[in-house]
Amino acid sequence: MFETKRLHEVADFCNDRRQVVRGQQRLLRRGPFPLYVENGIVPFDDYSYDGLFLILGSLCNVETSQGCFAVQQAEGKFSVTDLYHVIAGKTDADTRYLREVLSHMPVRGRADEGGQSIRLAENSLRYLPIPWPAKAERQAFVALGEEHRDHLQNLGERLAQLAEGNQREWDEALRASVKPATYTIDQLCTITLGRSLDAHDRTLGGRYPVVSSQGLWGHTNVEGIDGPCLVIGQAGQFLVGGYYEEGAFPLGDAIALAMRKEAPLSALALSVVLAQQGIRPRLRFVDNQAQALALPLDQLGSMTIAVPDATLLASLEQRLSQAFEASRALEAEKEAGEHTFNEIVSRFLAQDSSVLNELTVKDSLDSATSREEDVASAEVSQDLSSTTADELASRAVSLVDQALALLSTAEPEATLFDATWEVIPLIAARSLATQQQWESLLQAPSPADCADQLIREAASCTTHWQPAIQLLGESSALAPQDRSALLQSMVCWNSSSECRQLVRLLAGTARPDTLSPREATKHTPRESKSILIPESVANLMASLALLFYPNAVTAFDPFSQTGAMLNALGQAVPSLSRYGETPFFSDALADVLAWLSADDAPSEIAVGESLCNDVFEGRAFDIVASVLPCNAGEWSEARPSDSDPRWQFGTPPRNKANLAWLQHAYSHRADEGIAVLAVANATLHESRGCEPSVRRALIDSGCAQVVIALPGKIFEDERPPMSIVVLGSERADDCETLFINLLESGVEFTGFEGFSGASRFLPPAVAEQVIGLVTAWHAGKRDGFPSFAKSVSKSQIKESGLLTPWTYTAR
């Protein structure tokens, strides 16, 4: 028996994970994953879906030529633009069933047909009626569809073999000819221009097939071309066309070719020749490249073809005729199979219960697991560090909410930003206090005053911590008793390191346009907004830097943001002198506050735009480590000078910030030092403008020692995936570079809402494995790596001109 369900009852809608990627961004974000766009699939650097899903057109590709929903089944890791809808059944078996049903369901009456094109809204899709028989019968319907497709594929392969055999025999006849003749299409054929045809003149059983550049449009009894002919049309810049044994009626965007009486070959033979040239019934794509003839239709008449000697041509024509009859038999078998299958499908969609008895249920085990179970499994394997981060964020949210409630009483227009910067100095004070000091502070008449005094004492130790004074009680909008109440809420907090982490977390999520709390300092940089660098990434980069330069004395981050990179380096080597520059005052202040209680605080944190106004100009450091701005675009108002010593690999245009940042950071590297930089992937593959020449110079220098492609969606600002590039001194020989592809190594998790846009993290175990691989490579190992890593010679890299790890490693 049938039951009817709405689509949203049996499928999950996954549109929230679609990518908004247009024009130039598609070029900047090329990678190893498929991205479904309006005209097919393009390579992309990240995936949003992993598993079995269905893709249906929203603003394009809504309807098939048969008038049903155009449904694509996608499996594995991929991304989809917002021009499509993405759905999945509760199990993989249900997804396959929905594919069969939707791909045979008429679009008319179920989509918006009011404009120039058909549009399908999500709401219309949600309420589609879906026939829902028992599980075994759904499986049988899927098996029927798969069997039918396999049969059609087999017939298609046999037809293709016949066509290839025809073309092969034509080539052999030409090679065997003593003197092949050459003709133009005009000499061989009469060319008839297509014309319009009223819709009421098209019938199902007319004499002439009605043909346009888009294929067959029905039949008509209006006089067309009698006898064998070819109909050729224009599909964009390419020509498409086919052979019609009984004649045809060409529509206005096509022409018909009929053989002249004196022509030495038949229309069938001509169709074989034109197919060799790329004129076929449908466009054929290989690796996203059309295998078709690009030629204006009006120039077809002047096209020349070679014809074999007459004796060879006669026997060839006979074999071509036999092959054509075999093709017709296969086409007839295909048509009969389509008719039988469509009749069963129509009855099934009409919920004719008798059709269920005709479906053969094959013995199979439904091994598909519900998506809810998959999610539960993923949550079990989630890294425990994300739970800790959520707990910390939860504490911070609670405290900020409490501060906002107190602020709103005195200042009704107070914002979340104001509340956050009321909380930050109090958390910093907690990080300064020992447990005994903290207990005494909470029992004091005014805990807030005691907290301020702790910060004053710490800030008095060094001049560059003076900005912290700007956030004390004098600048607060809260009354002392309210600030003390906030401190009392932190009674259970007992970890200085956690408090420092929370300071960075809050500072990174509360940054207004002025970039400084209560406009204490006016500063408006051109640089892109800073982000919270994932701890796993910072630790990995720090480990790489110290692996290549274990005796480093100084380190520098030209875009230090909230100091995560310097923090990671300091934790690894407390004696390391560390310097950073950030364009954001709030970042510098947060970094200062976070380090007030630490013995291994950075040596200097400066506020400035490092790329255009470098506070550390002329200074070199043993280690340069930084997560650089990603695809920031324009970085200078004036044309960069060719004499600037920073541009070792080529002068970057003022609108190519990726190239400028990489070379600027590398220029701060001391002799024999190391630069470990997280860069936009576009830097490694962009093919427009000067990028290839700059990258070629970088490759020629041999300074690129390791390149690691990081997973996507591990940064909280949803930036495109980045790669870590380890740059050392120049190497003149045919040296090698180690490529490691971690694009698929990110683990999904749900970050604390409001504080992290990241949806994945890099597991510590993966980072440890990477360090092990790089350590072995640094010690001389060059082969025997796992499939996601490979050591590649400079000469091989120069051949491709690319530094993308997925170019050289297996997915």
NUKETOR-441302 format. One line per field, with one value per residue (C-alpha): y, z, x; residue in one letter. Coordinates in Angstrom, 1 decimal, padded with zeros to 4 digits. Example, Ala and Ser with C-alpha at 12.3 -4.5 7.8 and 13.67 -1.06 7.14 Angstrom:
// residues 2
yy	[-004.5 -001.1]
zz	[007.8 007.1]
xx	[012.3 013.7]
code	[a s]
//
This chain:
// residues 811
yy	[000.0 003.6 006.4 010.0 012.1 015.6 015.9 017.7 014.8 012.2 014.4 016.9 020.2 021.1 024.5 026.2 024.7 026.1 028.3 031.8 031.8 034.0 034.9 035.8 033.9 030.7 031.4 032.2 029.1 026.3 023.0 019.2 019.1 019.5 022.7 022.4 025.7 026.8 025.2 022.1 021.4 023.4 022.6 024.1 024.2 023.1 020.8 021.5 018.1 014.6 011.7 011.0 013.9 015.1 018.4 020.2 023.4 026.6 029.4 027.2 023.6 023.1 021.0 018.2 018.0 015.5 018.2 016.5 017.7 017.8 015.7 015.2 012.6 013.6 011.4 012.0 015.4 018.4 021.9 023.5 027.1 028.8 028.3 024.8 023.0 020.2 017.5 014.0 011.3 010.0 007.1 006.6 004.1 006.8 009.3 006.9 006.4 010.1 010.5 008.0 009.6 013.3 012.7 011.3 013.9 016.7 020.2 022.0 023.3 022.7 025.6 029.3 029.7 033.4 034.8 034.1 030.9 028.3 028.9 026.4 027.9 025.8 026.1 024.6 021.8 021.1 020.3 018.0 014.9 011.8 008.3 006.3 002.5 000.0 -000.1 -003.3 -001.8 001.4 -000.6 -002.6 000.7 001.9 -001.4 -001.1 002.4 001.3 -001.7 000.5 003.0 000.2 -001.2 002.3 002.7 -000.6 000.4 003.7 002.1 -000.2 002.7 004.6 001.6 001.5 005.2 004.9 001.9 003.9 006.7 004.3 002.7 006.1 007.0 003.6 004.1 007.6 006.2 003.5 005.9 006.7 010.1 011.2 013.9 017.2 018.9 021.8 021.2 023.6 021.3 018.2 019.5 021.8 023.9 024.7 027.4 026.4 028.2 028.8 026.4 027.1 024.9 023.6 022.2 019.8 016.4 013.2 011.2 013.6 012.6 014.9 015.1 018.8 019.6 022.6 023.3 021.8 018.5 016.9 019.0 016.6 015.8 017.7 017.1 020.5 019.8 019.6 018.0 014.6 011.8 011.4 014.7 016.2 019.0 021.3 024.0 026.4 025.7 028.7 028.8 025.1 023.2 020.3 018.0 014.6 012.3 011.8 008.9 009.7 013.5 016.4 019.8 022.2 025.1 028.6 028.2 025.3 024.3 021.1 019.5 017.2 015.6 016.8 014.1 014.4 014.0 011.0 010.0 009.6 011.7 008.9 008.9 012.7 012.4 010.1 012.7 015.6 013.6 013.2 017.0 017.4 017.9 015.4 015.4 016.5 018.4 016.0 017.2 015.7 017.3 020.2 020.9 020.6 018.1 019.9 022.0 025.8 027.4 029.9 028.1 030.4 029.3 025.6 025.7 026.5 023.7 021.1 017.3 014.5 011.6 008.2 006.7 005.6 001.8 002.1 004.4 001.9 -000.9 001.6 002.9 -000.7 -001.3 002.1 001.2 -002.1 -000.3 002.2 -000.6 -002.1 001.3 001.6 -001.7 -000.6 002.7 000.8 -001.4 001.7 003.3 000.2 -000.1 003.6 003.1 000.1 001.8 005.1 003.2 001.5 004.8 006.7 004.0 004.2 008.0 007.7 005.3 002.4 -000.3 -003.0 -001.9 -002.9 -006.5 -006.2 -004.9 -007.6 -007.2 -008.2 -009.8 -007.1 -005.7 -002.1 -001.1 002.6 004.2 007.2 010.6 011.1 008.1 009.4 012.7 011.0 008.9 012.0 013.8 010.9 011.1 014.9 016.2 016.9 020.3 021.6 020.8 022.7 025.7 025.6 025.6 028.6 030.4 029.6 031.2 034.3 034.6 034.4 037.1 039.4 039.0 040.0 043.0 044.1 043.9 046.1 048.5 048.9 050.3 053.2 053.4 052.2 052.3 050.1 047.4 043.9 045.5 047.8 044.9 042.8 045.4 045.9 042.2 041.8 043.7 041.8 038.5 039.8 040.7 037.1 035.8 037.9 036.8 033.8 031.7 033.4 036.9 036.0 034.9 038.0 040.2 038.8 039.5 043.1 046.0 046.9 043.9 046.0 048.5 045.6 044.2 047.5 047.7 044.3 045.5 048.8 047.0 044.6 047.4 049.4 046.8 047.7 050.6 048.8 047.4 050.9 050.7 048.4 051.3 052.7 050.0 050.4 051.7 055.3 054.6 052.1 053.0 050.7 051.6 050.0 047.8 046.5 045.7 044.0 041.9 040.7 039.7 037.7 035.8 034.5 032.9 029.4 030.5 029.2 028.9 031.7 030.1 029.7 033.4 034.4 032.3 034.0 037.4 036.6 035.0 038.0 040.6 038.7 038.8 042.4 044.8 047.9 050.0 052.3 049.3 050.6 050.4 053.6 055.2 055.3 055.2 056.2 053.8 052.7 050.4 049.1 045.6 042.9 042.1 039.9 036.5 034.0 031.7 028.0 026.8 023.7 025.7 028.1 025.1 023.3 026.4 027.0 023.4 023.6 026.8 025.3 022.1 024.0 026.5 024.9 027.5 030.5 033.6 036.0 035.6 038.0 038.0 040.8 040.3 039.2 039.9 038.7 037.1 033.4 032.7 034.4 032.7 029.2 030.1 031.4 028.3 026.1 028.3 030.7 032.4 033.3 037.0 037.7 040.7 041.4 044.1 044.3 047.0 046.8 048.6 046.3 043.2 044.7 045.6 042.1 040.6 042.8 041.9 038.2 038.2 040.4 037.4 035.4 035.1 034.5 037.7 039.0 041.5 044.1 044.4 047.3 048.9 049.6 048.5 046.3 046.1 049.8 051.3 048.8 049.6 046.9 048.0 046.8 044.3 040.6 037.7 034.0 033.0 034.7 033.0 034.4 033.7 036.3 038.1 036.0 037.4 041.0 042.5 046.1 046.9 050.2 053.4 053.9 051.7 049.6 050.5 048.0 049.0 047.9 045.3 043.3 042.2 039.3 037.3 040.1 043.4 042.7 044.9 047.1 044.9 041.6 041.7 037.9 038.4 041.5 039.9 036.7 038.6 041.3 038.6 036.7 039.8 039.9 036.5 036.6 034.9 031.1 031.9 030.3 031.7 029.7 031.4 030.5 032.0 032.0 029.0 031.4 032.4 028.8 028.4 031.7 031.9 035.5 038.6 038.4 035.5 032.8 034.7 035.5 031.9 030.7 032.8 031.4 027.9 028.6 029.9 026.5 028.3 026.5 023.5 022.4 023.2 021.9 022.4 023.0 021.9 024.4 026.0 025.8 029.6 031.4 034.0 031.3 032.3 030.0 027.2 028.2 026.5 026.6 027.4 026.9 029.1 028.9 030.0 029.6 026.2 026.1 022.3 020.2 020.2 018.8 020.2 018.2 018.5 017.4 017.5 017.9 019.2 016.2 016.0 018.5 017.1 018.5 020.1 022.7 025.7 027.8 030.0 033.6 033.1 030.8 030.5 027.5 024.2 022.0 021.7 020.1 017.2 017.2 013.7 014.9 017.7 015.3 013.0 016.0 016.9 013.3 013.4 016.8 015.6 012.5 014.6 017.2 014.3 013.2 010.8 011.4 008.5 006.0 008.7 008.1 008.9 012.4 013.4 013.5 014.8 016.5 017.7 021.3 020.3 018.5 021.5 023.8 021.7 022.4 025.9 025.1 024.8 023.3 020.0 018.3 018.6 016.1 013.9 011.4 012.3]
zz	[000.0 -000.7 001.8 000.7 002.5 002.0 000.9 004.1 006.2 004.5 003.7 005.3 003.6 003.7 001.9 004.9 003.7 000.2 -001.0 -002.4 -004.9 -008.0 -010.9 -009.6 -006.4 -008.4 -009.9 -006.5 -005.0 -007.4 -005.7 -005.8 -004.8 -007.2 -006.9 -008.6 -010.5 -013.1 -016.1 -014.6 -012.2 -011.5 -009.2 -005.7 -002.6 000.0 000.6 002.5 002.0 002.7 001.9 -000.4 -001.4 -004.2 -006.0 -007.6 -009.5 -007.9 -010.3 -013.1 -014.3 -012.8 -015.6 -017.9 -021.6 -020.6 -018.3 -015.0 -012.1 -013.0 -010.1 -009.7 -007.2 -005.6 -003.4 -001.4 -000.6 -002.7 -002.6 -004.2 -005.0 -003.9 -007.3 -006.2 -003.4 -001.6 000.2 001.6 002.8 006.4 005.1 001.9 000.7 001.1 -000.8 -003.7 -003.6 -003.7 -006.7 -008.6 -007.7 -008.2 -011.5 -013.0 -011.4 -013.8 -012.9 -014.4 -011.7 -009.0 -009.8 -010.6 -014.4 -014.5 -015.7 -018.5 -016.7 -014.3 -010.7 -007.8 -004.3 -001.3 000.1 -003.1 -002.9 000.7 000.1 -002.9 -002.5 -002.3 -002.7 000.2 000.1 002.4 002.7 000.6 -002.2 -002.1 -002.5 -005.4 -007.2 -006.8 -008.1 -011.1 -011.9 -011.4 -013.7 -016.3 -016.2 -016.4 -019.5 -021.1 -020.3 -021.9 -025.1 -025.1 -024.9 -027.8 -029.9 -029.1 -030.1 -033.5 -034.0 -033.1 -035.4 -038.3 -037.7 -037.4 -040.8 -042.4 -041.3 -042.5 -045.9 -046.2 -045.3 -047.9 -050.7 -053.4 -054.0 -051.6 -053.0 -051.2 -051.2 -049.4 -047.7 -050.3 -053.1 -051.5 -050.2 -050.7 -047.6 -046.5 -043.8 -041.0 -040.5 -037.7 -037.1 -035.1 -032.1 -033.3 -036.4 -034.3 -033.7 -032.1 -035.3 -038.0 -041.0 -040.4 -037.1 -036.0 -035.1 -033.6 -032.2 -029.0 -030.5 -031.4 -030.7 -032.0 -035.4 -038.1 -041.4 -042.7 -045.6 -044.7 -046.2 -047.9 -047.7 -045.8 -044.4 -041.6 -039.3 -037.9 -035.2 -033.1 -029.4 -028.2 -030.0 -031.0 -033.7 -033.0 -035.4 -036.4 -039.2 -040.1 -042.5 -043.3 -043.6 -041.1 -040.6 -039.4 -037.1 -037.4 -035.5 -037.6 -041.2 -043.2 -045.4 -048.2 -050.6 -054.2 -056.8 -058.0 -054.4 -054.2 -050.7 -048.8 -046.0 -043.6 -044.5 -044.2 -040.7 -039.8 -041.2 -039.3 -036.1 -036.4 -036.7 -033.5 -034.8 -032.9 -031.6 -028.2 -026.8 -025.3 -022.3 -021.1 -018.0 -018.3 -021.9 -024.8 -027.4 -030.2 -033.3 -032.5 -035.8 -036.7 -038.5 -041.5 -042.2 -042.3 -046.1 -046.6 -044.4 -046.4 -046.0 -047.5 -049.3 -049.9 -053.4 -055.1 -054.8 -051.1 -050.5 -052.1 -049.7 -046.8 -047.5 -047.4 -043.9 -042.7 -043.8 -041.9 -038.8 -039.1 -039.2 -036.1 -034.5 -035.4 -033.8 -030.6 -030.6 -031.1 -028.1 -026.1 -027.0 -026.1 -022.8 -022.1 -022.9 -020.6 -017.7 -018.0 -018.0 -014.7 -013.2 -014.2 -012.5 -009.4 -009.2 -009.6 -006.6 -008.5 -005.9 -008.6 -009.7 -006.4 -007.1 -010.3 -008.6 -007.8 -004.4 -004.6 -001.6 -000.2 003.2 003.8 005.4 005.2 008.6 009.6 009.4 013.0 013.9 011.8 013.6 016.9 016.0 014.8 018.1 020.1 018.1 018.5 019.9 023.6 023.2 021.5 024.6 026.7 024.3 024.6 028.4 028.3 025.8 027.9 031.0 028.9 027.4 030.9 032.2 029.2 029.4 033.1 032.3 029.5 031.9 034.4 031.7 030.3 033.6 033.4 029.6 027.7 024.4 025.6 023.2 023.5 022.5 025.5 027.8 026.5 027.1 030.7 031.2 029.6 032.2 035.0 033.5 033.0 036.7 037.6 035.5 037.5 041.0 042.8 044.5 047.8 046.3 044.5 047.7 049.5 046.6 046.7 050.4 050.1 050.5 046.8 044.8 041.6 043.0 044.0 040.5 039.0 041.4 040.2 036.6 037.6 039.4 036.4 033.9 035.8 035.1 031.4 029.3 026.4 028.8 029.6 027.3 029.8 032.1 029.7 030.7 034.5 036.7 035.7 032.1 033.1 032.7 035.6 039.2 041.4 043.1 039.7 038.6 042.0 041.4 038.1 039.9 042.5 039.5 038.8 042.2 040.7 038.1 039.0 035.9 034.7 031.3 030.7 031.6 029.1 026.5 027.3 026.9 023.4 022.6 023.7 022.2 018.9 018.8 020.0 017.5 016.4 013.4 015.5 016.7 020.2 023.3 024.0 021.3 023.6 020.5 017.0 014.4 011.1 009.1 005.6 006.6 006.7 010.0 012.2 013.4 016.2 015.0 015.8 018.6 016.6 013.6 015.8 017.6 014.3 012.8 015.9 015.9 012.3 012.8 015.8 013.9 011.1 013.6 017.0 018.3 017.4 019.6 018.0 016.4 014.6 013.5 011.1 011.4 015.0 015.6 019.2 019.5 019.1 017.1 019.5 022.3 020.8 020.2 023.8 025.3 023.3 024.1 026.9 026.4 022.8 022.2 020.4 018.5 016.8 014.8 014.4 012.7 015.5 018.8 020.4 019.4 020.9 024.0 024.3 023.8 026.5 029.0 028.2 029.0 032.1 034.4 032.2 032.7 029.0 027.7 024.2 024.1 022.0 020.5 018.2 016.6 012.9 009.3 008.8 005.0 004.4 007.6 009.1 012.7 012.4 009.1 008.6 011.4 010.8 012.9 013.2 012.9 011.0 011.7 010.8 009.5 006.7 005.5 003.0 -000.5 000.9 -002.6 -002.8 -000.3 -001.6 -003.0 -005.1 -007.5 -005.5 -006.3 -008.2 -006.1 -002.8 -001.5 -000.2 -003.6 -004.0 -006.3 -008.3 -007.7 -006.6 -008.1 -005.7 -005.9 -005.2 -001.4 -001.2 -003.1 -001.2 002.3 001.5 000.3 003.1 005.7 004.0 003.9 007.7 007.8 009.0 007.1 007.6 009.3 008.6 007.6 008.4 006.8 006.4 003.0 000.8 -001.6 -004.5 -003.9 -004.9 -008.1 -009.5 -013.2 -014.0 -014.2 -012.6 -010.2 -012.4 -012.8 -009.1 -008.2 -010.9 -009.2 -005.9 -007.2 -009.0 -005.7 -004.0 -000.8 -000.5 001.7 002.9 001.8 003.8 002.6 005.7 005.9 005.1 007.7 010.6 010.9 012.6 009.8 007.2 005.0 002.1 003.0 003.5 003.3 005.5 003.5 005.1 003.4 004.0 002.2 -001.5 -002.8 -006.2 -007.0 -008.1 -004.5 -003.3 -001.5 000.8 000.0 002.5 001.7 004.8 003.0 004.1 007.6 009.3 011.9 012.1 015.4 016.5 018.0 020.7 019.0 018.8 019.3 016.5 012.8 012.5 011.8 011.8 013.7 013.0 015.4 017.4 016.3 012.7 013.6 015.4 012.3 010.1 012.4 012.2 008.4 008.2 010.8 008.7 005.5 007.1 008.2 004.5 003.8 000.3 -000.3 001.5 002.6 003.0 000.0 001.3 001.3 -001.3 -001.8 -005.3 -007.1 -008.2 -011.9 -011.5 -009.7 -012.5 -015.1 -013.5 -012.1 -009.1 -005.3 -004.4 -002.4 -004.0 -007.4 -006.3 -003.8 -004.1 -002.6]
xx	[000.0 001.0 001.2 001.8 004.3 005.6 009.3 010.3 009.0 011.3 014.3 016.6 017.2 020.9 020.8 022.5 025.9 025.8 028.7 028.2 031.1 031.0 033.3 036.8 036.4 036.1 039.5 041.0 039.7 040.6 041.3 040.6 036.9 033.9 031.8 028.4 027.8 025.3 027.1 028.4 031.3 034.4 037.4 037.2 039.4 036.9 033.9 030.6 029.1 030.4 028.2 025.2 023.0 020.7 021.1 018.2 018.2 016.8 017.6 019.0 018.9 015.5 013.9 015.1 014.3 011.5 009.9 010.9 013.0 016.7 018.2 021.9 023.1 026.4 028.5 031.7 033.1 031.9 030.5 027.4 026.6 023.4 021.9 020.8 018.9 020.6 018.6 019.2 017.0 017.1 019.2 021.2 018.6 015.9 018.2 018.4 014.7 014.0 016.3 014.2 010.9 011.9 013.7 010.5 008.2 006.9 008.0 005.0 002.7 005.3 007.7 007.5 007.1 006.3 009.6 012.0 013.2 011.7 012.5 012.1 011.7 012.6 009.1 007.7 010.2 009.4 005.8 006.1 003.9 006.1 004.6 005.9 005.3 006.9 010.7 011.1 009.0 011.0 014.1 012.6 011.7 015.3 016.6 014.3 015.7 019.3 018.8 017.2 020.1 022.6 020.8 020.8 024.5 025.2 023.3 025.1 028.5 027.6 026.4 029.6 031.7 029.8 030.5 034.2 034.4 033.0 035.5 038.3 037.4 037.1 040.6 042.0 040.4 041.9 045.4 045.0 043.9 046.4 045.0 042.2 039.9 039.1 035.7 034.0 030.6 029.1 030.4 029.0 025.7 022.7 022.3 018.7 018.1 015.8 012.5 010.0 007.1 004.0 003.5 000.1 001.9 003.9 002.4 003.5 003.2 004.2 006.3 009.3 011.4 011.4 015.1 016.8 020.2 018.9 017.8 014.5 011.4 008.7 007.4 005.4 003.6 004.7 007.0 010.7 013.8 013.0 015.4 018.7 020.1 022.1 020.7 023.4 022.9 024.9 025.4 027.3 030.6 030.3 028.4 026.1 024.2 023.0 021.9 018.2 017.6 014.0 014.4 013.8 012.4 015.1 014.0 015.2 018.5 019.7 020.4 019.9 022.6 021.3 023.8 024.0 023.5 027.1 028.5 030.8 029.6 026.3 024.8 025.6 029.3 029.3 027.9 030.9 033.3 031.7 031.6 035.4 035.6 033.6 030.1 027.9 024.3 025.4 028.4 031.0 033.1 036.4 038.0 035.5 036.7 034.3 035.4 033.5 034.1 034.1 032.9 030.2 027.3 027.5 031.1 030.3 029.9 033.6 034.8 036.9 036.9 039.0 037.3 038.9 039.4 036.2 036.8 037.6 034.7 032.2 033.1 033.3 029.8 028.4 030.0 028.8 025.2 025.5 026.7 023.8 021.3 022.9 022.6 019.0 018.3 020.0 018.1 014.8 015.7 016.5 013.2 011.2 013.0 012.3 008.6 008.2 010.1 008.2 004.9 005.8 007.1 003.9 001.7 004.0 003.8 000.0 000.1 -001.4 -001.1 -001.1 002.3 003.8 003.1 005.2 008.3 010.8 012.3 016.0 017.6 019.8 020.7 020.0 023.3 022.6 022.7 020.6 022.2 021.3 023.4 026.2 026.1 026.1 029.1 031.0 030.2 031.6 034.9 035.0 038.3 037.9 039.6 036.5 034.4 036.9 036.6 032.8 032.9 035.2 033.0 030.0 031.6 032.4 028.9 027.4 029.7 029.1 025.4 025.5 027.6 025.2 022.3 024.1 025.2 021.8 020.5 022.9 023.3 020.2 022.1 025.0 026.1 027.5 030.8 030.7 029.8 032.7 035.3 034.0 034.6 038.0 040.1 038.4 039.3 042.8 043.0 041.9 044.8 047.2 046.1 047.3 044.6 045.4 045.3 042.0 040.3 041.5 040.3 036.8 036.6 037.8 035.3 035.8 037.0 037.0 039.5 041.8 041.5 042.5 045.5 046.7 046.7 048.5 051.2 051.8 051.6 054.2 056.8 057.2 056.2 054.6 051.9 050.7 047.6 046.1 045.6 043.0 040.5 040.5 037.7 038.1 037.0 034.3 030.6 029.8 029.6 032.3 029.8 028.6 032.2 032.7 029.5 031.0 034.1 032.1 030.5 034.0 034.4 035.0 037.6 041.0 043.1 045.4 045.9 042.2 041.7 044.3 042.6 039.2 040.8 041.9 038.5 036.5 038.8 038.7 034.9 034.3 035.8 033.8 034.7 036.8 038.7 039.4 037.2 035.3 037.4 040.4 042.6 041.5 042.9 041.4 043.6 043.0 043.9 041.2 039.6 041.7 040.6 041.1 043.8 043.0 045.3 046.1 047.2 049.4 051.0 051.7 053.3 055.4 056.5 057.5 059.5 061.4 062.0 063.9 065.5 065.7 068.3 066.3 066.6 064.1 060.7 058.4 054.7 054.0 050.2 050.0 046.3 045.5 048.9 048.1 051.3 053.6 051.8 052.5 056.1 056.5 054.9 057.4 060.5 059.8 063.3 062.5 062.3 059.1 057.9 054.6 052.8 049.0 046.9 044.3 044.7 042.2 044.3 047.5 045.6 044.1 047.5 049.0 046.2 046.5 050.2 050.2 050.6 053.0 056.7 057.2 055.5 056.4 059.2 057.2 053.7 053.4 050.3 050.7 050.1 053.1 052.8 052.7 054.0 056.4 057.3 060.0 061.5 065.0 065.0 065.5 064.4 065.4 061.7 059.0 055.6 052.2 048.7 048.7 045.6 043.6 042.8 042.8 043.0 044.1 046.8 048.5 047.1 050.3 052.1 054.7 058.3 060.4 063.4 061.8 064.2 061.2 060.1 062.7 060.4 058.8 057.0 053.4 050.6 048.8 045.7 047.6 047.9 048.7 051.9 052.9 052.3 054.3 057.3 057.1 057.0 059.9 062.0 062.1 063.8 067.4 070.1 069.7 066.4 063.0 059.6 056.5 053.5 049.8 048.9 045.8 045.7 045.4 049.0 050.0 047.9 046.6 047.2 046.3 048.5 051.9 051.1 052.7 055.9 056.2 055.5 058.0 060.7 059.7 060.0 063.3 064.8 064.2 063.3 060.0 060.8 057.3 053.8 050.8 047.2 045.0 041.4 038.7 036.4 038.8 039.0 036.2 035.7 034.8 037.7 038.8 041.2 044.8 048.2 051.3 054.4 057.8 060.4 064.1 067.2 067.6 068.7 070.3 070.3 067.3 066.1 062.8 059.8 057.5 053.8 051.2 047.5 045.3 042.2 040.2 041.6 039.3 036.9 033.4 032.3 029.8 031.6 029.9 027.4 028.3 032.1 033.2 032.2 034.5 032.8 035.9 039.1 042.5 042.9 046.1 046.8 046.9 049.2 051.5 051.6 052.5 055.4 056.6 056.5 058.3 060.9 061.7 061.8 064.1 066.4 066.7 063.8 062.4 060.0 057.8 055.3 051.5 049.3 048.5 052.2 054.9 058.4 058.7 061.7 062.1 062.2 058.8 057.3 058.6 056.8 053.4 054.2 052.0 052.7 049.3 049.8 046.7 048.5 051.1 049.3 046.5 043.1]
code	[m f e t k r l h e v a d f c n d r r q v v r g q q r l l r r g p f p l y v e n g i v p f d d y s y d g l f l i l g s l c n v e t s q g c f a v q q a e g k f s v t d l y h v i a g k t d a d t r y l r e v l s h m p v r g r a d e g g q s i r l a e n s l r y l p i p w p a k a e r q a f v a l g e e h r d h l q n l g e r l a q l a e g n q r e w d e a l r a s v k p a t y t i d q l c t i t l g r s l d a h d r t l g g r y p v v s s q g l w g h t n v e g i d g p c l v i g q a g q f l v g g y y e e g a f p l g d a i a l a m r k e a p l s a l a l s v v l a q q g i r p r l r f v d n q a q a l a l p l d q l g s m t i a v p d a t l l a s l e q r l s q a f e a s r a l e a e k e a g e h t f n e i v s r f l a q d s s v l n e l t v k d s l d s a t s r e e d v a s a e v s q d l s s t t a d e l a s r a v s l v d q a l a l l s t a e p e a t l f d a t w e v i p l i a a r s l a t q q q w e s l l q a p s p a d c a d q l i r e a a s c t t h w q p a i q l l g e s s a l a p q d r s a l l q s m v c w n s s s e c r q l v r l l a g t a r p d t l s p r e a t k h t p r e s k s i l i p e s v a n l m a s l a l l f y p n a v t a f d p f s q t g a m l n a l g q a v p s l s r y g e t p f f s d a l a d v l a w l s a d d a p s e i a v g e s l c n d v f e g r a f d i v a s v l p c n a g e w s e a r p s d s d p r w q f g t p p r n k a n l a w l q h a y s h r a d e g i a v l a v a n a t l h e s r g c e p s v r r a l i d s g c a q v v i a l p g k i f e d e r p p m s i v v l g s e r a d d c e t l f i n l l e s g v e f t g f e g f s g a s r f l p p a v a e q v i g l v t a w h a g k r d g f p s f a k s v s k s q i k e s g l l t p w t y t a r]
//
